[in-house]
Amino acid sequence: MHIRSLFLRATLAALSVLPAAAFAEALVKPLPTPDLSKLPPDKAKELTEARADFENAKVDLVGGALATAYALMGGEYARAGFGDVAAVAFYDASQLAPQDARWLYLRGVIAAGQKQNAEARADYEAALALDKNYLPVRYRLADLLVEERNLDGAHKLLEEAVAEHGDQAALFAMLGRIEIKQQRYADAVANFQRALKAEPQANAIYTDLAAAFTALGKTAEAADAKAKQGDAEPSIADPLVAGLYQRGPAPVTGTPLEQARRLVAMTRFGEARAKIEEALKARPNDVDALALGARVDALTGDRDAAQQKAAQALKLDPQNAAANLSQGMVYEFAGDDANAYTYYQRALRADPRLADALLLAGNADMRRERYADAIEHYKTLAAMTPENLVVTARLVAAQVGAGRCGDALAYINGLLGKRAQDGDLMQIFVRLASTCPAAKEAERGMANDYARLLYKQHPDASDSAALALASAAQGKFDEAQKYQAEAIYEATRVNDTALADMYRATMREFAANKMPDRPWPANHPYFKPPLLTSLAGAGDRKAQ
C-alpha cells in the first residue's frame, strides 16, 4: 500500500478506534530523521513525503490507530534500509499498543537484523507471551536460541508447536537439525521424515537426513537421501514480515460493511466508501452503514453528503447509538460544538459504553471546563481500556482541572501498584506528583527518582520535560531550566512547534522561580482538546 494513502490526517479510524488523539509524547521516543542523501532521488522524495504525511496524521490518532501509523512508517524506513529508525518506530508502536503482539514481534525482527540478539530475544519472548498461535514468533525465537547454543530451550519451544501444527515442515526440520547437534540421530531422522511428508518439495532436508543416516551408520539410506538433495528449504508463512518488506495492499475480508470498517481503520477512504455503497445497495436502510458513511464523508470534507447520511440514519432509528454519534461528529467537523455535544449525550444514553462517544463527550466537557462531567466520561473509558495511557492522562488532566489532583495521584498510585515497571505510567506520576499540592514529600522524592531513571534510559523531549518538573519541585529551578531547554531542543528538532511553544511557556515559569500547577501546560490538548477537523480531498486518494 502506498504511504500517501495511509498517512492522511485521520480523525476517525473505525467504530472501535478512538478518534481525535491528544499528544502522545509521553509514550513514545522521538522518531529520528535520517540522512536520505545516499538514496536515489525518487526514493528520497517518496520517503520525505511519507514522513510528512505521518507527522500530519499522528496528531489526530490514538491507541491502536496511532500504533499502526508508527508501524507503517517503520516499514517504510525498514524497506529503505534505515533499520535504526525502523527500530524506534516499532518501539513506539509497541508502547502505544502494548497488547498487540505484532509490533513486539517486528521489533524483534528489526533487532535481529541489526545483530542485537539480546533485544530480539526479549521482543520475541514478549510477543510469544501475548500470541502463542503465530508460528513465526516461535520459529524465530527457536532459531535465535539455537544461535545462542540453548538447544534444549529451542527444542522445547518447537515441541510445543508441532503437537498442534503437524503440517508445518519447517518446525520438524528445525527439530531434526537441533537433534543432530544433540547427537539424537534417530529422533532427527524421524523429524526429517515428518518434514518431508508435510512438504515433499523441500528437498534441502535430504542433506540433513543424509547426515543423520550417516551418523547412524546407515550408508545405503544416506546415499539414497544424498541423491535427492536440493536447495529448496521448507517454508513457513510469515505475512507480518512479508508485509514489512514488501509493498502491496493488505487483503480485507468479511461483509462489505466489515470491510468498510477495516478500510477506514487503514485510512483507505475511497475503498471504504465503495464498500459502504455496496452495503447500502444491498440494504438501503442499513443504519450502521449510513452512520459509517456519514463519518467518512465528514472526515473527507463532504459535509453535505455527511449530513444527509446522518439525518437518514437518525430518521430510520432515532435511538441508534452509532447514528447519534455520527450526527454529533458531523456537527463537530463543521465546528458546531454545542450540537455535537447534544448528540454525543444521546449516543451515550443509547449505549453508555460507546468508546468514541465517551472520548468525544469528555473532550467537549474539557473545552467547556466542565471537569466533573469529563471525569465521569474518561473514567468509564479508562476502565474499558486500562492499557491506554492517553486515556489515563486525559482522566488525570480532568481531575487536575477540577481541583482534584489528590484523587488523580491516588488513581495513578493504584495503577503503579499493578504495573510498577511501566515507564510511561511512571512519567505521568512524575508530572503529577511534582505539580500537585496534595503530593507528600515522599511522593515528590519518588517522582524525582523516577524522573532521573527515565531520563537516563532515553532523554527525549517528554522525559526531559518531566525531569525539569521534578527538579523544580525540589526547588532546583536552574537545573529545571537546563532540562527544559533540552526538551525544547528535542521538540524543535522533530519540528513539533506546538509542543516546543508549550515547553517555552513552562520555561518562563521556571525562569521566574515559579512552579507550574499542572502536569502539562494549560493549553495542552489534554486540557484543551481541539475540535475534529476534516481533510478535504482525502476520499480522492487511492491505495496504490
DRENDREN-395288 format. One record per residue (C-alpha): residue in three letters; x, y, z. Coordinates in steps of 0.2 Angstrom, whole numbers, plus 5000, padded with zeros to 4 digits. Example, Ala and Ser with C-alpha at 12.3 -4.5 7.8 and 13.67 -1.06 7.14 Angstrom:
% DRENDREN-395288
ALA506249785039
SER506849955036
This chain:
% DRENDREN-395288
MET500050005000
HIS500750174995
ILE501150285010
ARG500250435003
SER498650335005
LEU499050285023
PHE499550435032
LEU498150555030
ARG497550675044
ALA496350545050
THR495250605064
LEU494250445064
ALA494850265061
ALA493350155064
LEU491950125076
SER493150035088
VAL494550165087
LEU494650315097
PRO494750475086
ALA495550655090
ALA497150605099
ALA498050715111
PHE499850725110
ALA500650555115
GLU502350625118
ALA502350545135
LEU502350375127
VAL503550375113
LYS505350415108
PRO505550555095
LEU505750475078
PRO507450515071
THR507550595053
PRO508950505044
ASP510050575031
LEU509250525014
SER510650605003
LYS511350424998
LEU509650364992
PRO509050384974
PRO508150554972
ASP506450474968
LYS506550364984
ALA507150504995
LYS505750614989
GLU504450474992
LEU505150445010
THR505150635013
GLU503350645008
ALA502950485018
ARG503650565034
ALA502750725031
ASP501150635029
PHE501550535045
GLU501850695055
ASN500250775050
ALA499250615053
LYS499950565070
VAL499150715080
ASP497450655076
LEU497650475080
VAL497650375096
GLY497950205103
GLY497950065090
ALA497750185076
LEU499250285081
ALA500250125084
THR499850075067
ALA500450235059
TYR502150215068
ALA502250035062
LEU501850085044
MET503150225045
GLY504350095052
GLY504049985037
GLU504450125025
TYR506150155034
ALA506549965035
ARG506249955016
ALA507450095013
GLY508750015024
PHE508650135039
GLY508449995052
ASP508950105067
VAL507550225063
ALA506350075060
ALA506850015077
VAL506250175085
ALA504650175075
PHE504149995081
TYR504650035099
ASP503450175098
ALA502150065091
SER502349935105
GLN502250075118
LEU500650145111
ALA499849965109
PRO500749865122
GLN499549715120
ASP499749705101
ALA501049565098
ARG501349615080
TRP502349765084
LEU503449675098
TYR503749535085
LEU504349655071
ARG505349755084
GLY506249585086
VAL506449555068
ILE507249735066
ALA508349705081
ALA508949535074
GLY509349615058
GLN510449735067
LYS511349585076
GLN510549645093
ASN510149475098
ALA509849505117
GLU508549635112
ALA507749525098
ARG507549385111
ALA506749495123
ASP505549565110
TYR505149385103
GLU504849325121
ALA503649465124
ALA502749435108
LEU502549255111
ALA501849285129
LEU500449385120
ASP500149275105
LYS500649095106
ASN499749055089
TYR500849155077
LEU502049025072
PRO503449135065
VAL503749215083
ARG504049045090
TYR505148995075
ARG506249145075
LEU506449135094
ALA506948955092
ASP508248995079
LEU508949135090
LEU509049015104
VAL510048895093
GLU511249035088
GLU511449065107
ARG511848875109
ASN510248855120
LEU509748695111
ASP508648625125
GLY507648785125
ALA507448795107
HIS506948615106
LYS505548635119
LEU504848785110
LEU504648685094
GLU503948535103
GLU502548635110
ALA502148695092
VAL502148535082
ALA500848455093
GLU499548565086
HIS500448605069
GLY500848445061
ASP500848515044
GLN502248635046
ALA503848565038
ALA504948705044
LEU504648665063
PHE505048475060
ALA506648525050
MET507248635064
LEU506948505077
GLY507948375067
ARG509348505065
ILE509348535083
GLU509348345087
ILE510848325076
LYS511848445086
GLN511248355102
GLN511848185094
ARG510048125094
TYR510148055077
ALA508647935077
ASP507548075083
ALA508248185069
VAL507848055056
ALA506048045062
ASN505848235061
PHE506648255044
GLN505448125038
ARG503948215045
ALA504548375037
LEU504648295020
LYS502948215022
ALA502248385026
GLU503248475012
PRO503948354999
GLN504648484988
ALA505848555002
ASN507248444996
ALA508648535006
ILE508048425020
TYR508848275012
THR510548345015
ASP510148345034
LEU509348175033
ALA510848105024
ALA511948175038
ALA510848095051
PHE510847925042
THR512747935041
ALA512947965059
LEU511847805062
GLY512947705051
LYS511547685038
THR512647715022
ALA511347655010
GLU509947765017
ALA511247905017
ALA511647884999
ASP509847874994
ALA509548045003
LYS511048124995
ALA510448084978
LYS508848184982
GLN509548334990
GLY509248504983
ASP509148694988
ALA507348714992
GLU507148755011
PRO505548715020
SER504448875021
ILE503448955035
ALA502149085031
ASP502549255039
PRO501449385032
LEU501949515045
VAL503749515039
ALA503149495021
GLY502149655024
LEU503649745032
TYR504749725017
GLN503549715003
ARG502349844996
GLY500549794992
PRO498849824998
ALA498349725013
PRO496949595010
VAL495249645018
THR493949515020
GLY492149505028
THR490549585023
PRO490549745014
LEU490249845030
GLU491549745039
GLN492749785025
ALA492249965025
ARG492649975044
ARG494349895042
LEU494750005027
VAL494350165037
ALA495550105050
MET496850095037
THR496450265030
ARG495950195013
PHE494450305012
GLY494050294994
GLU493950104995
ALA492950115011
ARG491650225003
ALA491450104989
LYS491149965001
ILE489950075011
GLU488950104994
GLU489049914991
ALA488249885008
LEU486950015005
LYS486549944988
ALA486049784996
ARG485149865011
PRO484750045008
ASN484150075026
ASP485649995034
VAL485850125049
ASP487650065053
ALA488250085035
LEU487450265034
ALA488250315050
LEU489950255045
GLY489650335028
ALA489250505037
ARG490950485046
VAL491950455031
ASP491150605021
ALA491350715036
LEU493150665038
THR493550695020
GLY492650865019
ASP491050825010
ARG489950905023
ASP488350895013
ALA488450715010
ALA488950685028
GLN487450775035
GLN486250695023
LYS486850515028
ALA486750565046
ALA485050635045
GLN484450475036
ALA485150365049
LEU484350455063
LYS482650465054
LEU482750275052
ASP483250245070
PRO483250395082
GLN483850295096
ASN485350215087
ALA486950245096
ALA488050245080
ALA486850365071
ASN486850485085
LEU488750485087
SER488950515068
GLN487750655069
GLY488750735083
MET490350705074
VAL489650785058
TYR489250945069
GLU490950945077
PHE491850935060
ALA490851085055
GLY491351175070
ASP489651165079
ASP490251105096
ALA488651135105
ASN487551025094
ALA488950895093
TYR488850885112
THR487050855112
TYR487150705100
TYR488650635110
GLN487450635125
ARG486150545115
ALA487350415109
LEU487850385127
ARG486050365133
ALA485850235119
ASP487550145123
PRO488450205139
ARG490050115135
LEU490250185117
ALA492050225117
ASP492050355104
ALA490650445112
LEU491450445129
LEU493050515122
LEU492250655112
ALA491050695125
GLY492450705138
ASN493450815126
ALA491950935124
ASP491750945143
MET493550995144
ARG493351135131
ARG491951195142
GLU492951175158
ARG491551055164
TYR492850955173
ALA491750845183
ASP490750785168
ALA492450755159
ILE493050645174
GLU491550535173
HIS491650515154
TYR493550475154
LYS493450365170
THR492250255161
LEU493350245146
ALA494950215156
ALA494050065165
MET493649995147
THR495450025141
PRO496650015156
GLU498250005145
ASN497850165135
LEU498950295144
VAL498250435133
VAL496550405141
THR497350395158
ALA498250555155
ARG496650635150
LEU495750575166
VAL497150655176
ALA497050815167
ALA495150825170
GLN495450785189
VAL496850925190
GLY495651045181
ALA494351005194
GLY495551045208
ARG495650865212
CYS497450825209
GLY497550725225
ASP496250605218
ALA497250595202
LEU498850555212
ALA497850415222
TYR497250345205
ILE499050345197
ASN499750265213
GLY498450125212
LEU498950095194
LEU500850095198
GLY500449965211
LYS499949845197
ARG501149905184
ALA502749955193
GLN503849935178
ASP502850045166
GLY503950185162
ASP502650285153
LEU501450275168
MET502950325179
GLN503150485169
ILE501350535172
PHE501650505191
VAL503250615189
ARG502250765182
LEU500850745194
ALA501750725210
SER502950865205
THR501450985202
CYS500050935214
PRO499951025230
ALA499250875239
ALA500850775235
LYS501850715250
GLU503650755252
ALA504050565249
GLU503050565233
ARG503950715227
GLY505650625231
MET505050475222
ALA504550575207
ASN506250645207
ASP507050475207
TYR505850405194
ALA506250565183
ARG508050535183
LEU507950355180
LEU506850385164
TYR507950525158
LYS509450405160
GLN508550275149
HIS508150395135
PRO508250585137
ASP506950635124
ALA505850785125
SER504550715136
ASP505750635149
SER506750795149
ALA505250905152
ALA504650785166
LEU506350795175
ALA506350985173
LEU504650975183
ALA505350865196
SER506950975198
ALA505851125200
ALA504851035213
GLN506451015223
GLY506751205222
LYS508151175209
PHE507551305196
ASP509251325187
GLU509351135185
ALA507451135179
GLN507951265165
LYS509351155159
TYR508251005157
GLN506851115150
ALA508051185137
GLU508451005131
ALA506550975129
ILE506351125119
TYR507851075108
GLU507150905105
ALA505450965101
THR506151095089
ARG507250965081
VAL505750855076
ASN504851005070
ASP503450995084
THR503251185085
ALA501651175096
LEU502551065109
ALA504051175108
ASP503051335112
MET502151245126
TYR503851205133
ARG504451385131
ALA502951445142
THR503451325156
MET505251385154
ARG504751565158
GLU503951505174
PHE505551415179
ALA506551575175
ALA505351665187
ASN505651535200
LYS503851485199
MET503251305200
PRO501951255187
ASP500251205194
ARG499851075181
PRO500750915175
TRP500550985157
PRO500451165151
ALA498651245152
ASN498551245133
HIS499051065130
PRO497750965121
TYR497450865137
PHE496651025144
LYS496051105128
PRO495650965116
PRO495451035098
LEU493951005088
LEU493850875075
THR494550935058
SER494150875040
LEU495350835027
ALA494650895010
GLY495150784996
ALA495650635006
GLY494250524998
ASP495050564981
ARG496750474986
LYS496850294982
ALA497850154988
GLN499250104976
